[in-house]
Amino acid sequence: MTTNPNVVKLGDRVESSVITAPLQNVMLCTRLLEQAMNRPAHLPGMVTFFGPSGWGKSFAAAYAANKYRAYYVECKSIWTKKSLLGAILKEMGIEPAKTSADMVEQISQQLALSGLPLIIDEMDHIVEKKAVEVIRDIYEGSGAPILMIGEENIDTKLLKWERFHNRMLAWQGAQPADLEDTRQLARLYCPDITIADDLLERIQRESMGVARRICVNLNQVQQAAYSEGTDEIDAKLWGNRPLYTGNAPRRKV
């Protein structure tokens, strides 16, 4: 994985923008990984960052992965156990062995030798495929810090695997974006314009704190400012134009 501090790896994509926005979920996720990395040797080393879709969990995980040079995989719904193992080895730059058992040994050895953590995004897909014990095998074989990213109820889902659940060091819930997060996202994605607080407050409120919707609305506001020929925009200038709430518009039939 790249060590360039200006590059964040998002699955198979690489974004070269400088990530400087101190979003609360970025800080929470990073601290959670640090907790696993700095734990006493006798404590378990698996942690989970969870929350609803669109709250910026993957963004936070990618930042943490870049900061600590962690091996990062984003799971897919169609993956099997062997697909997961192959993806981790690809991230490590290692040619996979033929059997799943040998692949687990390869991964465990690399984690132990490198001292780097492992981040598994979209962990819910692994739970649905009943492949969580593969993650436990990797942990047991390496002792490496493992950060998992999942949806809101992943803690309840994992209760079915008691031996796995008992090896969790900490759980951290993601938080909805607040006004300060909205400001930071505006600075990051709309650096050419100034968006007044009254409009940012409306964006945060109508987006219901969902970071992904906030970003959509910020883009709409930025395009509106460009159309108006201004680099400053507030609620008055925005007017009655609708903001994106995630709901499809209703047609008059």
N, C-alpha and C positions, 0 to 999 in steps of 0.2 A: 504494500500500500504506500501511496505517496507520502512523503514527509514535508511537502511544500505547504506552508501554513496558509497559503491563499487558495488552496484547493480543497473542496469538500466532496467526498465520493458519495453519491446517492445511487445505490444499487449499481447498475451498469453505466450510469451517467456520471460525468464529472462536471461540476459547475466551477468556473474559475473566478467568480465574484468573491470579493473579500467579505468574509462574514464577521461583522463587528457589532451587530445588534445584540445587546445583552438581554435577550428575552428570558422571562422567568422560567420557561420550560427547558431552555438550553442550560440554564444554571442548575436547575433541579436534576436533570438527567446527568449532567457532568459530575455533580456532587455524588450522585448515586453510584456511578461507576468508580469514582475515587474511593468511596466507602468500601467497595468490594476489593479494590486494588490494595488498599492500606489496612485491611483487616488483620487482626492477630491470626497466627497460623492455625489455631485450634477452632476458628469459626468458619462456617460455610461461606462460599464465595459466589453464589448465584443471586442476582438481583433482578427485579422486574419493574419497568416503567410502563404504566398503563393509562389509558384514557380513551375518550371517544375519538372517532375518525375526524380528521381535519384540525386537530388541536396542535399540530406541529411536533408530534413525537418523532417522526422520521427525520425531520430537520434537526432536532436536538440530538438524536442519536448519531447522525452524520457528523455533526460538529464534534461530539465527544470522541467518535472514532478517529477523526482527523487529529484532534489534540493529542490523543494517546497512542496513535498509530495502531489502533485496534484492527483486528480482522473483522470485516463487516459483511454480512450477507442479508439480503432482503428476500424472504421466502415467497414462493409462488404457490397458488392454490393447487396446481397440478403436480407439485413435487412429491416424490416418494422419499423414503429414508435415504436411499442411495443418491437421489438427486441432491438432497441436502448436504450429504457428506461430500459429494463431488463439487458442489458450489463452494464449500468452505476450503477444500483443497485447491481449487482454482484461485481463490482469493489469496491463498498462501503461496501460490506459484509452485505447487507440488503436483507431480503426475500421480493421479489416483491409482491405488492398487486395484486388483480385480475383485476382491471380496469386500463386503461392508465391514466385516470384523477388522480386516487389515487397514481399511480406510480410517476407522475409528482410532486405531493405533497410530497411524501417520499424523492425524490431527492432534491427538493427545501429546505425542512426542514434540511436535512443532510448537505447541503452546507452552509446554514445559521448558523447552530449550530457549525460546524467544523471550519468555516472560511477558508477552503481550496479551491483552484481554481479547475476548471474542464477543461481538455484538450480533445478536440475531433479531432482525426486524420482522414484523408480521408473524410473530410467534403463534398466533391463532391458527394459522394453516398447519403448523406442526402438531398442535393439539388436536385439530380435527382429523388428522391422519393417524392419530394415536402413535406418534413417533417421538414423544417426549423422553422416553427412556434412552434414546440415542444421545440426547443432550446430557443426560445424567452420566452415561458411560464416558462421554468426553470429559466431563467435569471430574469424575472419579479418577480418570487416567492421567489428568494433567494438573488438577488443583488450580487451574487458571480462573481468573475472574471472568464471569459470563454475565453479560447484560442482555436481558430479553425485553423486547418491545411488543406490547399487546394491546388489545382493545379493553373496554371498560370492565368486563366480567371475567377476565382471564384468570384471576385468582380463584374464583369459584370453579372454573373449569378444571384447573390443575389439582383440585382436591381429590379427584379420582385417582391420582398417582401419589399416594402418601409418601413414598420414599423420595420422590422428586420434590414434593411440596416441603418436606422437612429439611431440605438442603438450601432453602431460601434464606438469605441474610436479611434482605429488606425489600419492601414494596414501596413504590413512590407513585402517587397519582399525579398525572399531568393536570395543569390548571388552565381554565379558559383565559384567553388573552384579555388583559385589562387595558386601560387607556394608555399607560406607559408602553406596553407592548405594541399598541397600535401606532404610537409615535415612533417607536424604534423601527417598525416595519415600513413606515412612511419614509423615514430617513434612508433606509436600506434600498427600497425599491423605487422611490420617487425623489431622487436626490436633486433633480432639476427644478422642483417646485416646492413651495411652502404651503402646507395644508393647515388651516387654522384649527384650534382645539375644538371649536363648536362643531365643525364638520367631522373631525376625528372622533368626537364623542358619539355623534350620530352613527358613524360607521361601526364603531365598536358595539354600540347598543343593538343596531339592526342586524349585525352579523352574529349576535348572541355569543360573542367571544370566540368564535371559530376562526382560527388564524387563516385557514385557506380562503374563507369567504371575505375576510378582511383584505387579503391580498387582491382578490378579484375586484373589490370595491375601490381599493386604492388605484388600481389600473384604470378603472372607469373615471375616477376623479382626475387622474393625470391626463387622460385623453381629453376630458372636458376643458381642463386648463389650457391645453395646447390649442384647442378649437377656439377658445376665447382670447387667445393671444396674450395670456398672462402667466406669470410664474408664482402667483399667489391666489389661493382660492379658499373661500369660507362657505359657511352654510347658506348665507344670503345669495352668493353668486351661484351656488349649486342649485338653489331653489327647490322646486317640487319634484325634481327628477328622482325616480325611484332608485334605491340601492338594492344590491343583490342579497337576498335572504336565504337562498337555497330552494325556495319554492318556485315551481313553474307558474308562469302567468296564466290567469284564467281568461278563456276566450268568451266573448259574448256571442251566444248562438241564437 
